[in-house]
Amino acid sequence: MAYLVWQDDLNTGIQVIDNQHKRIVEMINHLDDAQAQKDSALIGGVIEELVDYTQSHFAFEEALLEDAGYQFTRAHKKVHELFIKRVSDYRLRYAAGEDIADELKGLLGRWLFNHIRNDDANYVESVKASMQELTRDQSSGSWLGRSMKRFFG
């Protein structure tokens, strides 16, 4: 059974963001699987991937907020920065030999679901309105097309 299960109330209605959030949930579940296997190399790899992907997701989300003119973009970025610092501290603790997997999984699951339901829910209307304008131009030269390629290949 999965450690975290996606719930419908986590959907923002912005498909690209929802897909990224679901990927983070998958990675948290991979961390749980790696922990169950007691494979420290695998655990370390999942932690690195999780931190890197989360940073990429935050950068993408922040770009959407800026382009949408979301009035609380600066505060949202600050929340992201504080979270990345906290997770980076866990990464350092793990690299130093500390078993942080349970603590990290708990933090990630609680923080992610709370963040989506509260902080992210607050920007949905602004970003959706902005994306409707941006996605009218579906060419690869559009802002959305360029951003998707830049952040996710």
C-alpha positions in Angstrom: 0.0 0.0 0.0 1.2 3.5 -0.9 2.5 5.8 1.9 0.6 8.7 0.4 -2.5 8.6 -1.7 -3.6 11.4 -4.0 -7.0 12.8 -3.1 -9.3 14.7 -5.4 -9.3 17.8 -3.2 -5.6 18.3 -4.0 -6.4 19.0 -7.7 -5.9 22.7 -8.5 -7.5 22.3 -12.0 -4.2 23.4 -13.5 -3.1 20.2 -15.2 0.6 20.9 -15.4 0.7 21.8 -11.7 -1.4 18.8 -10.7 0.8 16.5 -12.6 3.9 17.9 -10.9 2.3 17.6 -7.5 1.4 13.9 -8.3 5.0 13.3 -9.3 6.1 14.6 -5.9 3.7 12.2 -4.2 5.1 9.4 -6.3 8.6 10.3 -5.2 7.6 10.3 -1.5 6.1 6.9 -2.0 9.4 5.8 -3.7 11.2 7.0 -0.5 8.9 4.8 1.5 9.6 1.9 -0.7 13.4 2.5 -0.6 13.2 2.7 3.2 11.3 -0.6 3.4 14.0 -2.2 1.3 16.6 -0.8 3.7 18.7 0.3 0.8 20.6 3.4 1.9 22.0 4.1 -1.6 18.5 4.0 -3.0 17.2 6.2 -0.2 19.9 8.7 -0.8 19.1 8.8 -4.5 15.4 9.3 -4.0 16.1 12.1 -1.5 18.3 13.8 -4.1 15.8 13.4 -6.9 13.0 14.6 -4.6 14.8 17.7 -3.6 15.9 18.5 -7.2 12.4 17.9 -8.7 10.7 20.0 -5.9 13.1 22.9 -6.6 12.3 22.7 -10.4 8.6 22.5 -9.6 8.8 25.6 -7.3 10.7 27.5 -10.0 8.0 26.6 -12.6 5.2 27.5 -10.3 6.8 30.8 -9.3 7.2 31.7 -13.0 3.5 31.1 -13.5 2.6 33.3 -10.5 4.8 36.1 -11.7 3.4 36.0 -15.2 -0.1 35.9 -13.8 0.6 39.0 -11.7 -0.4 37.1 -8.6 -0.2 39.7 -5.7 1.2 37.3 -3.2 4.0 35.9 -5.4 6.8 37.2 -3.1 5.2 35.6 0.0 4.6 32.3 -1.9 8.3 32.3 -3.0 9.4 32.8 0.6 7.4 29.8 1.7 9.1 27.8 -1.0 12.5 29.1 0.1 12.0 28.2 3.7 10.8 24.7 2.8 13.8 24.0 0.5 16.1 25.1 3.3 14.4 22.7 5.7 14.5 19.8 3.2 18.1 20.6 2.4 18.9 20.3 6.1 17.4 16.8 6.0 19.6 16.0 3.0 22.7 17.1 4.9 21.7 15.1 7.9 21.2 12.0 5.8 24.6 12.5 4.1 26.1 12.7 7.6 24.7 9.2 8.3 21.5 10.1 10.2 18.4 8.0 9.6 15.9 10.7 8.7 13.6 8.9 6.3 10.6 8.6 8.6 10.9 12.2 9.7 11.3 13.4 6.2 8.4 11.4 4.8 6.1 12.8 7.5 7.3 16.4 6.9 6.9 16.1 3.1 3.5 14.5 3.2 2.0 17.0 5.7 3.7 20.0 4.2 2.8 19.2 0.6 -0.9 18.4 1.2 -1.3 21.5 3.4 0.6 23.7 0.9 -1.6 22.5 -2.0 -4.9 22.9 -0.1 -4.1 26.3 1.2 -1.2 28.3 -0.4 -1.6 26.9 -3.9 -5.4 27.0 -3.8 -5.1 30.8 -3.3 -3.4 31.4 -6.6 -5.5 29.1 -8.8 -7.9 31.8 -10.1 -5.2 34.2 -11.1 -3.1 31.5 -12.8 -6.0 30.0 -14.6 -7.0 33.4 -16.0 -3.4 34.1 -17.1 -3.0 30.6 -18.6 -6.1 31.0 -20.7 -4.5 33.9 -22.4 -1.1 32.2 -22.7 -2.4 28.9 -24.0 -4.3 30.5 -26.9 -1.0 30.3 -28.7 -0.3 26.6 -28.7 2.9 26.8 -30.7 6.2 25.7 -29.3 7.3 29.3 -29.3 4.6 30.2 -26.8 5.5 31.1 -23.2 4.0 27.8 -21.9 5.7 25.7 -24.5 9.1 27.3 -23.9 8.6 27.0 -20.1 7.7 23.4 -20.3 10.7 22.6 -22.4 13.0 24.6 -20.2 11.9 23.0 -16.9 11.0 19.5 -18.0 12.8 18.8 -21.2 
